[in-house]
Amino acid sequence: MYISFYHTSLAFEFSFTISKGTKTHQEALVVAFKKDGIVGYGEAPAIRYYNISVQQMMDDIKSIQHHFKNIDFNSSTNWWAFLKKLLPNNSFALCALDMALHDWKAKIEQKKLFQTFSCEWKNIPPTDYTLGIDSIEILKEKIKHHRFPIYKIKLGLGDEENILKAIHEISTSKIRVDFNEGIDEKRFYELLPLLENAGVELIEQPLSKANEVGMEKLYATTSIDLFADEYCVSENDVEKCVGKFHGINIKLTKCGGITPALRMIEKARRLNLKVMMGSMNESTIGTAAIAHFLPLLDKVDMDGILLLKEDVAAEILFNENAECLEPKGFGLGIEISQEKLNQFFVEEIQII
């Protein structure tokens, strides 16, 4: 039994800016789990403001390699709980491993990943295309090159009025807004009439995750759906979103992978919260994992592969309505470009 590590660094088509910073490349850890002649792939991007590097993920996984002999590979609930105890402070590494094991197990069972969730490929929500914070000229250029029925706009560094006006001048597409905790209450209420008049369909995390009282006020004030992102990281955070948000945006990397994400969805449904799953600029590997959740979601932001200029795999396709087509193969249902992936190879370790 082996695990191979790949430290990828994939370029964006355009530099990508949110209220927390700018990047031109997305670094990530890709793991390949090899057992019984089958390979399962997992991915976790390195996000600077969460202080988890690719090296840290690799080091943490290598530190537990001798424990793999005790893992129950027949049950995702069991393997996730076991790995969580070994990696209590690194949900990113945990996500990569959990995703790889899900891919591997579904391939062993000759099932598409979503079939292991006991759901059918129907009621697929369209993805949005994210417009990072940029000059109005560049935002217009992005829209010109990528015509989508929904745009998610990153705001929070000012000039929101002119940005929304400019986008409406060249597009009639639906708009979602993501502040990434980038504004305060005063600024939100100043912008609210503009956001409502612009027909914004949802707003992600406007205020700091620490401002719970402020979110309760916003929730009681606006007619626009508010979705928790930074405020809802793990399955333990779902319940506290009630009365502050209309829905949650699940990130596989932040919550620790596919296994806890399924529980977060189940809990959100019980609490009458809407469910969205979001991208952290994963390649096709991580994006494919998001795709298999689509029948369970109300909204999705799986545009990482649309923002990147290069990739290490293929076969995530969209129709003209930005709806993802059903994956063809077993597991994640993707085709790995081994030649491209090998450019990022770091090492292979034997775990049993």
C-alpha positions as CSV (number, residue, x, y, z in Angstrom):
1,M,0.0,0.0,0.0
2,Y,1.5,3.4,-1.1
3,I,0.7,7.1,-1.1
4,S,2.3,9.4,-3.7
5,F,2.6,13.1,-3.0
6,Y,2.4,15.8,-5.7
7,H,2.9,19.5,-4.9
8,T,1.0,21.2,-7.7
9,S,1.2,24.9,-8.6
10,L,-1.3,25.8,-11.3
11,A,-1.5,29.3,-12.9
12,F,-4.7,31.3,-13.0
13,E,-5.9,32.7,-16.3
14,F,-6.2,36.1,-14.5
15,S,-4.6,37.0,-11.2
16,F,-7.2,36.3,-8.5
17,T,-8.0,38.8,-5.7
18,I,-10.3,38.7,-2.8
19,S,-10.5,40.9,0.3
20,K,-7.8,38.7,1.9
21,G,-5.2,39.0,-0.8
22,T,-4.1,38.3,-4.4
23,K,-2.5,35.2,-6.0
24,T,-1.4,34.2,-9.5
25,H,-1.1,30.5,-8.9
26,Q,-2.9,27.9,-6.8
27,E,-0.7,25.5,-4.8
28,A,-2.2,22.2,-3.7
29,L,-1.4,18.8,-2.4
30,V,-2.5,15.9,-4.6
31,V,-2.3,12.4,-3.0
32,A,-2.6,9.1,-4.9
33,F,-3.6,6.2,-2.7
34,K,-2.6,2.9,-4.1
35,K,-4.0,-0.4,-2.9
36,D,-5.1,-3.7,-4.5
37,G,-4.0,-2.4,-7.9
38,I,-6.5,0.6,-7.7
39,V,-5.5,4.3,-7.4
40,G,-7.6,6.9,-5.6
41,Y,-6.9,10.6,-5.9
42,G,-7.5,13.4,-3.5
43,E,-6.6,17.1,-3.4
44,A,-6.4,19.9,-0.9
45,P,-5.4,23.4,-1.9
46,A,-3.0,25.4,0.4
47,I,-4.8,28.6,1.5
48,R,-2.4,31.3,2.9
49,Y,-4.8,32.8,5.4
50,Y,-5.5,29.4,7.0
51,N,-1.7,28.9,7.5
52,I,-1.7,25.4,6.1
53,S,1.1,24.7,3.5
54,V,1.5,21.8,1.2
55,Q,4.7,20.8,3.1
56,Q,2.7,20.8,6.4
57,M,0.1,18.5,4.8
58,M,2.7,16.1,3.6
59,D,4.6,16.1,6.9
60,D,1.5,15.4,8.9
61,I,0.5,12.5,6.6
62,K,4.0,11.0,6.8
63,S,3.9,11.3,10.6
64,I,0.9,8.9,10.7
65,Q,1.9,6.5,7.9
66,H,2.5,3.5,10.2
67,H,-1.1,3.8,11.5
68,F,-2.7,2.9,8.1
69,K,-2.5,-0.8,8.9
70,N,-5.3,-0.2,11.5
71,I,-7.7,1.7,9.1
72,D,-11.1,0.1,8.3
73,F,-11.1,0.7,4.5
74,N,-14.7,-0.7,4.2
75,S,-16.3,2.2,6.0
76,S,-15.8,5.9,5.3
77,T,-17.3,6.8,8.7
78,N,-14.8,4.6,10.4
79,W,-11.7,5.6,8.4
80,W,-12.6,9.3,8.7
81,A,-13.0,9.1,12.5
82,F,-9.7,7.2,12.8
83,L,-7.8,9.7,10.6
84,K,-9.4,12.7,12.4
85,K,-7.9,11.5,15.7
86,L,-4.5,11.3,14.1
87,L,-4.8,14.6,12.3
88,P,-6.9,16.7,14.7
89,N,-5.5,20.1,13.5
90,N,-5.1,19.6,9.8
91,S,-8.5,19.3,8.0
92,F,-6.7,20.0,4.7
93,A,-4.5,16.8,4.8
94,L,-7.6,15.0,6.2
95,C,-9.6,16.1,3.2
96,A,-7.0,14.9,0.6
97,L,-6.8,11.5,2.3
98,D,-10.6,11.2,2.7
99,M,-11.2,12.1,-1.0
100,A,-8.6,9.7,-2.2
101,L,-10.1,6.9,-0.1
102,H,-13.6,7.6,-1.4
103,D,-12.3,7.6,-5.0
104,W,-10.5,4.3,-4.4
105,K,-13.5,2.6,-2.7
106,A,-16.0,3.7,-5.4
107,K,-13.6,2.3,-8.0
108,I,-13.3,-1.0,-6.1
109,E,-17.1,-1.1,-6.0
110,Q,-17.4,0.0,-9.7
111,K,-19.6,2.9,-8.8
112,K,-19.7,6.6,-9.6
113,L,-19.0,8.5,-6.4
114,F,-22.4,10.1,-6.2
115,Q,-24.0,6.6,-6.4
116,T,-22.2,5.8,-3.1
117,F,-24.2,8.7,-1.7
118,S,-27.5,6.9,-2.6
119,C,-28.6,9.7,-4.9
120,E,-29.4,10.0,-8.6
121,W,-28.0,12.5,-11.2
122,K,-30.9,15.0,-11.3
123,N,-31.8,18.5,-10.2
124,I,-28.3,19.7,-11.0
125,P,-27.8,23.4,-10.0
126,P,-25.7,25.5,-12.4
127,T,-22.3,26.8,-11.3
128,D,-21.3,30.4,-11.2
129,Y,-18.2,32.0,-12.5
130,T,-16.2,34.0,-9.9
131,L,-15.0,37.5,-10.7
132,G,-12.2,38.4,-8.3
133,I,-11.6,41.9,-7.2
134,D,-10.2,43.9,-10.2
135,S,-10.4,47.1,-12.1
136,I,-13.7,47.6,-14.0
137,E,-11.9,47.2,-17.3
138,I,-10.5,43.8,-16.4
139,L,-13.9,42.7,-14.9
140,K,-15.5,43.5,-18.3
141,E,-12.8,41.6,-20.1
142,K,-13.4,38.5,-17.9
143,I,-17.1,38.6,-18.6
144,K,-16.5,39.1,-22.3
145,H,-14.3,35.9,-22.4
146,H,-16.5,33.9,-20.0
147,R,-20.2,34.2,-20.7
148,F,-22.1,32.6,-17.7
149,P,-25.7,32.7,-16.5
150,I,-24.4,33.5,-12.9
151,Y,-21.4,35.5,-11.8
152,K,-20.1,35.5,-8.2
153,I,-18.5,38.9,-7.5
154,K,-15.8,39.3,-4.9
155,L,-16.2,42.6,-3.2
156,G,-14.9,44.3,0.0
157,L,-12.2,46.7,-1.0
158,G,-14.5,49.6,-2.0
159,D,-16.0,51.0,-5.2
160,E,-18.9,48.4,-5.0
161,E,-21.4,50.8,-6.5
162,N,-19.4,51.4,-9.7
163,I,-18.4,47.7,-10.0
164,L,-22.1,46.5,-9.9
165,K,-23.2,49.2,-12.3
166,A,-20.4,48.3,-14.8
167,I,-21.3,44.7,-14.7
168,H,-25.0,45.4,-15.3
169,E,-24.0,47.5,-18.3
170,I,-22.6,44.4,-20.2
171,S,-24.5,41.5,-18.6
172,T,-28.0,40.4,-17.6
173,S,-26.7,37.3,-15.7
174,K,-27.6,36.7,-12.1
175,I,-25.3,38.0,-9.5
176,R,-23.9,36.5,-6.3
177,V,-21.7,38.6,-4.0
178,D,-19.0,37.3,-1.7
179,F,-17.4,39.7,0.8
180,N,-15.1,37.2,2.6
181,E,-15.8,39.1,5.8
182,G,-14.6,42.2,4.1
183,I,-17.2,44.9,5.3
184,D,-18.7,46.1,8.5
185,E,-22.4,46.6,9.4
186,K,-22.4,50.3,8.5
187,R,-21.1,49.6,5.0
188,F,-23.5,46.7,4.5
189,Y,-26.5,48.8,5.2
190,E,-25.2,51.5,2.9
191,L,-24.9,48.9,0.1
192,L,-28.1,47.0,0.8
193,P,-30.5,49.0,-1.4
194,L,-28.0,48.8,-4.2
195,L,-27.6,45.0,-3.7
196,E,-31.4,44.5,-3.6
197,N,-32.1,46.7,-6.7
198,A,-29.3,44.8,-8.6
199,G,-31.2,41.6,-8.0
200,V,-28.3,39.9,-6.1
201,E,-29.5,36.4,-5.4
202,L,-27.2,35.6,-2.5
203,I,-24.5,37.1,-0.3
204,E,-21.7,35.2,1.2
205,Q,-20.2,36.1,4.6
206,P,-20.4,39.9,4.6
207,L,-19.3,40.5,8.2
208,S,-16.5,39.1,10.3
209,K,-17.2,35.6,11.6
210,A,-16.8,37.0,15.1
211,N,-19.7,39.5,14.6
212,E,-22.6,37.1,15.5
213,V,-24.9,39.9,16.8
214,G,-24.4,41.8,13.6
215,M,-25.3,38.8,11.4
216,E,-28.5,38.3,13.4
217,K,-29.5,41.9,12.6
218,L,-28.6,41.5,8.9
219,Y,-30.6,38.2,8.8
220,A,-33.6,40.0,10.1
221,T,-33.2,42.9,7.7
222,T,-32.4,41.7,4.2
223,S,-34.5,39.9,1.7
224,I,-31.4,38.5,0.1
225,D,-30.2,35.0,1.1
226,L,-27.2,35.1,3.3
227,F,-24.8,32.2,3.2
228,A,-22.2,31.3,5.8
229,D,-18.7,30.6,4.7
230,E,-15.9,31.5,7.1
231,Y,-18.5,31.2,9.9
232,C,-19.3,27.6,9.0
233,V,-16.1,25.5,8.7
234,S,-17.0,22.2,10.2
235,E,-20.0,20.1,11.0
236,N,-20.0,21.5,14.5
237,D,-20.7,25.0,13.1
238,V,-23.9,24.2,11.2
239,E,-26.4,24.6,14.0
240,K,-25.1,28.0,15.1
241,C,-25.9,29.4,11.6
242,V,-29.7,29.2,12.3
243,G,-31.0,32.7,12.8
244,K,-27.9,34.3,11.3
245,F,-27.8,32.8,7.8
246,H,-30.3,31.3,5.3
247,G,-27.7,28.7,4.1
248,I,-24.2,27.4,4.4
249,N,-21.4,27.1,1.9
250,I,-19.5,23.9,2.5
251,K,-15.8,23.7,1.5
252,L,-14.4,20.2,1.4
253,T,-10.9,21.3,2.3
254,K,-12.0,23.2,5.4
255,C,-14.5,20.7,6.8
256,G,-12.1,17.7,6.3
257,G,-13.4,16.0,3.2
258,I,-16.3,14.1,1.7
259,T,-17.4,12.2,4.8
260,P,-18.1,15.2,7.1
261,A,-19.6,17.2,4.2
262,L,-22.3,14.6,3.8
263,R,-23.2,14.9,7.5
264,M,-23.2,18.7,7.2
265,I,-25.7,18.5,4.4
266,E,-27.9,16.1,6.4
267,K,-27.8,18.4,9.4
268,A,-28.5,21.6,7.4
269,R,-31.6,20.0,5.8
270,R,-32.9,19.1,9.3
271,L,-32.4,22.7,10.3
272,N,-34.1,24.1,7.1
273,L,-30.8,25.7,6.0
274,K,-30.0,25.9,2.3
275,V,-26.9,24.2,1.1
276,M,-24.2,25.4,-1.2
277,M,-20.8,23.9,-1.9
278,G,-17.9,26.1,-2.9
279,S,-14.6,26.0,-4.7
280,M,-11.2,26.8,-3.2
281,N,-9.7,26.9,-6.7
282,E,-9.1,23.1,-6.9
283,S,-8.0,21.4,-10.1
284,T,-10.2,18.9,-11.8
285,I,-9.5,16.4,-9.0
286,G,-11.0,18.4,-6.2
287,T,-13.6,19.9,-8.5
288,A,-14.8,16.4,-9.5
289,A,-15.5,15.7,-5.8
290,I,-17.7,18.8,-5.6
291,A,-19.5,17.7,-8.8
292,H,-20.6,14.4,-7.2
293,F,-22.5,16.4,-4.5
294,L,-24.5,18.3,-7.1
295,P,-27.8,16.3,-6.7
296,L,-27.7,17.2,-3.0
297,L,-27.1,20.9,-3.4
298,D,-29.2,24.1,-3.8
299,K,-26.3,26.2,-5.1
300,V,-22.8,25.5,-6.3
301,D,-19.6,27.4,-7.0
302,M,-17.3,24.8,-8.7
303,D,-15.5,27.1,-11.0
304,G,-11.9,26.4,-9.9
305,I,-11.1,24.7,-13.2
306,L,-12.6,27.6,-15.1
307,L,-10.4,30.1,-13.4
308,L,-7.2,28.1,-13.8
309,K,-5.1,28.2,-17.0
310,E,-3.7,24.7,-16.5
311,D,-4.8,21.4,-15.0
312,V,-3.7,17.9,-14.1
313,A,-6.8,16.0,-15.1
314,A,-9.9,16.3,-17.4
315,E,-13.5,15.3,-18.0
316,I,-15.5,17.7,-16.0
317,L,-17.8,19.2,-18.6
318,F,-20.7,21.7,-18.5
319,N,-23.6,22.4,-20.8
320,E,-24.7,25.8,-22.1
321,N,-26.6,26.4,-18.9
322,A,-23.5,25.9,-16.8
323,E,-24.8,22.6,-15.4
324,C,-22.2,20.0,-14.9
325,L,-22.6,16.8,-17.0
326,E,-22.8,13.5,-15.3
327,P,-19.3,12.1,-14.8
328,K,-18.6,9.0,-17.0
329,G,-16.2,6.8,-15.0
330,F,-16.1,5.2,-11.7
331,G,-15.0,7.0,-8.5
332,L,-14.4,10.7,-9.3
333,G,-14.9,9.9,-13.0
334,I,-11.9,11.8,-14.3
335,E,-8.9,11.2,-16.5
336,I,-5.6,12.0,-14.8
337,S,-2.9,13.5,-17.0
338,Q,-0.1,11.5,-15.6
339,E,2.5,13.3,-17.7
340,K,1.3,16.7,-16.3
341,L,0.9,15.4,-12.7
342,N,4.4,13.9,-12.7
343,Q,5.9,17.3,-13.2
344,F,4.8,18.0,-9.6
345,F,5.9,14.6,-8.1
346,V,7.6,14.9,-4.7
347,E,7.8,11.4,-3.2
348,E,6.1,8.1,-2.7
349,I,5.9,6.4,0.7
350,Q,5.0,2.9,1.6
351,I,2.3,2.9,4.4
352,I,2.0,-0.9,4.8
